[in-house]
Amino acid sequence: MKKLALLILTIIMPIIGFSQEKSSPRQFFDNLKKHEGKAYEGTVTTAPREGFSDKRLVMHVRSCEENRICIPFFVGEDRSRTWVLTLKNDRVLLKHDHRHADGSKDKVTMYGGWSTNTGTPNMQMFPSDQYTCDLIDNGFGVWWITIDDKSYTYNLQRIGSVNVFTVTFDLTKEVEAPDAPWGWEE
């Protein structure tokens, strides 16, 4: 009887949506979580952005919770940026938390958007949400993050622009973790 029940569940569960396989967003989160506590250096690999080209760029996978990952992004001595990724209802939300050196929130902060589909375990795309479009002039665009065994990329393309901004981080060479980003407690 137990074997028959197990066989029935094995056949029926995938049909009604109870697959044991992890979703692409969950796999994407798991891929990032492998790097918890680690920091990596990056380089601008496409269109240069003012203030980035001559600075050391470091990402630090600082905090990984079940459905939330925080990745501070340091540009030289500037510790104002943190990418906040949240997993909810099989979608991923990307927000940019910007702080001043005293820890207070920048007036342009928490912009980003939800993934509009499940993406892949190695790539998620985030079109600007309405909050972002209202907050930033010409704020409509799309971000995407890729991750594989060798690299993590953060990408941005504004709608109407041919320029793509990409920072590529080498995941094969860990660097010393930086101090906390502005506004974070040690």
C-alpha positions as CSV (number, residue, x, y, z in Angstrom):
1,M,0.0,0.0,0.0
2,K,2.8,2.4,0.9
3,K,4.5,1.7,-2.5
4,L,1.3,2.4,-4.3
5,A,0.8,5.7,-2.4
6,L,4.3,6.8,-3.1
7,L,4.0,5.9,-6.8
8,I,0.7,7.9,-7.0
9,L,2.3,10.9,-5.3
10,T,5.3,10.7,-7.6
11,I,3.1,10.9,-10.6
12,I,0.4,13.4,-9.4
13,M,2.5,15.9,-7.4
14,P,4.4,17.3,-10.5
15,I,1.2,17.6,-12.4
16,I,-0.5,19.7,-9.7
17,G,2.6,21.8,-9.1
18,F,4.2,20.2,-6.1
19,S,7.6,19.5,-7.7
20,Q,10.5,18.9,-5.4
21,E,12.8,20.6,-7.8
22,K,13.9,24.1,-6.8
23,S,12.6,27.1,-8.8
24,S,15.1,29.2,-10.9
25,P,14.8,32.1,-8.4
26,R,15.6,29.8,-5.5
27,Q,18.5,28.3,-7.4
28,F,19.8,31.8,-8.2
29,F,19.6,32.6,-4.4
30,D,21.4,29.4,-3.6
31,N,24.1,30.3,-6.1
32,L,24.7,33.6,-4.4
33,K,24.6,32.1,-0.9
34,K,27.6,29.9,-1.8
35,H,29.6,33.2,-1.5
36,E,28.3,34.3,1.9
37,G,30.9,36.3,3.7
38,K,33.2,36.5,0.7
39,A,34.4,39.6,-1.2
40,Y,35.5,39.9,-4.8
41,E,37.2,42.6,-6.9
42,G,35.6,43.7,-10.1
43,T,36.2,45.8,-13.2
44,V,34.0,47.9,-15.4
45,T,33.8,45.7,-18.6
46,T,31.5,47.8,-20.8
47,A,30.7,51.5,-21.1
48,P,32.7,53.4,-18.5
49,R,30.7,55.3,-15.9
50,E,32.0,58.5,-14.4
51,G,33.8,57.9,-11.1
52,F,34.1,54.1,-11.4
53,S,36.9,53.6,-13.9
54,D,39.8,54.7,-11.7
55,K,38.5,53.2,-8.4
56,R,38.8,49.8,-6.8
57,L,35.5,48.0,-7.1
58,V,34.6,45.4,-4.5
59,M,31.4,43.4,-3.8
60,H,30.9,41.6,-0.5
61,V,28.2,39.0,0.0
62,R,27.7,40.2,3.5
63,S,24.4,38.9,4.6
64,C,22.4,35.9,3.4
65,E,19.0,35.1,5.0
66,E,16.5,32.6,3.7
67,N,14.8,35.1,1.4
68,R,17.1,38.2,1.6
69,I,20.7,38.7,0.4
70,C,22.6,42.0,1.0
71,I,25.6,42.7,-1.1
72,P,27.5,45.9,-0.4
73,F,29.2,47.4,-3.5
74,F,32.3,49.5,-2.7
75,V,33.6,52.1,-5.2
76,G,37.0,53.1,-3.8
77,E,36.5,54.5,-0.3
78,D,32.8,55.1,-1.1
79,R,30.8,52.6,1.0
80,S,27.3,54.0,0.2
81,R,25.9,51.3,-2.0
82,T,24.2,47.9,-1.1
83,W,22.3,45.7,-3.4
84,V,19.4,44.1,-1.6
85,L,17.8,41.0,-3.2
86,T,14.6,39.7,-1.8
87,L,12.9,36.4,-2.9
88,K,9.1,36.4,-2.7
89,N,6.4,34.4,-4.6
90,D,9.0,32.9,-7.0
91,R,10.2,36.4,-8.0
92,V,13.3,38.4,-7.0
93,L,13.2,42.1,-6.0
94,L,16.4,44.1,-6.5
95,K,16.7,47.3,-4.5
96,H,19.6,49.7,-4.2
97,D,20.2,51.0,-0.7
98,H,22.2,54.2,-0.7
99,R,23.5,55.8,2.5
100,H,25.6,58.8,3.5
101,A,28.8,58.4,5.5
102,D,26.8,59.1,8.7
103,G,24.5,56.2,7.9
104,S,21.5,58.3,7.0
105,K,19.6,57.4,3.8
106,D,20.3,59.2,0.6
107,K,17.4,60.9,-1.0
108,V,17.9,58.6,-4.0
109,T,17.6,55.2,-2.4
110,M,15.7,51.9,-2.5
111,Y,15.2,52.1,-6.3
112,G,15.1,48.9,-8.5
113,G,12.4,46.5,-9.5
114,W,11.0,43.0,-9.5
115,S,12.0,40.2,-11.9
116,T,9.0,39.8,-14.3
117,N,9.5,36.1,-14.8
118,T,11.4,33.3,-13.1
119,G,14.6,33.9,-15.0
120,T,17.3,31.3,-14.8
121,P,19.5,29.9,-11.9
122,N,22.3,32.0,-13.4
123,M,20.5,35.2,-14.4
124,Q,17.7,37.5,-13.1
125,M,16.4,40.6,-14.8
126,F,14.8,43.6,-13.1
127,P,13.0,46.3,-15.0
128,S,12.5,49.6,-13.1
129,D,9.4,49.7,-10.9
130,Q,7.1,52.7,-10.7
131,Y,8.8,54.0,-7.5
132,T,12.1,54.1,-9.4
133,C,10.5,55.9,-12.4
134,D,9.0,58.5,-10.0
135,L,12.2,58.9,-8.0
136,I,14.8,59.2,-10.8
137,D,14.6,61.4,-13.9
138,N,14.8,59.0,-16.9
139,G,14.8,56.2,-14.3
140,F,13.3,53.6,-16.5
141,G,15.7,50.9,-17.4
142,V,16.6,47.3,-16.7
143,W,19.2,45.7,-14.4
144,W,20.4,42.2,-14.6
145,I,22.7,40.0,-12.5
146,T,24.5,37.0,-13.8
147,I,26.4,34.4,-11.7
148,D,28.3,31.3,-12.6
149,D,31.4,29.5,-11.2
150,K,33.8,32.2,-12.4
151,S,32.0,35.5,-12.4
152,Y,29.2,37.7,-11.1
153,T,28.1,40.6,-13.2
154,Y,25.9,43.6,-12.4
155,N,24.5,45.3,-15.4
156,L,22.3,48.3,-16.2
157,Q,20.8,49.6,-19.4
158,R,18.6,52.6,-19.4
159,I,15.7,52.5,-21.9
160,G,16.6,54.6,-24.9
161,S,20.3,54.3,-24.5
162,V,22.7,52.0,-26.4
163,N,25.1,52.1,-23.5
164,V,25.3,49.2,-21.1
165,F,27.1,49.5,-17.8
166,T,28.6,46.2,-16.6
167,V,30.8,45.4,-13.6
168,T,32.3,41.9,-13.7
169,F,33.6,40.4,-10.5
170,D,36.1,37.5,-10.5
171,L,34.6,34.8,-8.2
172,T,37.8,32.7,-8.5
173,K,39.9,35.2,-6.5
174,E,38.5,36.1,-3.1
175,V,39.8,39.4,-1.6
176,E,39.8,40.6,2.0
177,A,36.3,41.6,3.1
178,P,36.0,45.4,3.5
179,D,34.6,47.2,6.5
180,A,30.8,47.5,6.9
181,P,29.0,49.7,4.4
182,W,27.7,53.1,5.7
183,G,24.6,52.7,7.9
184,W,25.4,49.1,8.9
185,E,26.3,47.8,12.3
186,E,29.3,45.6,12.8
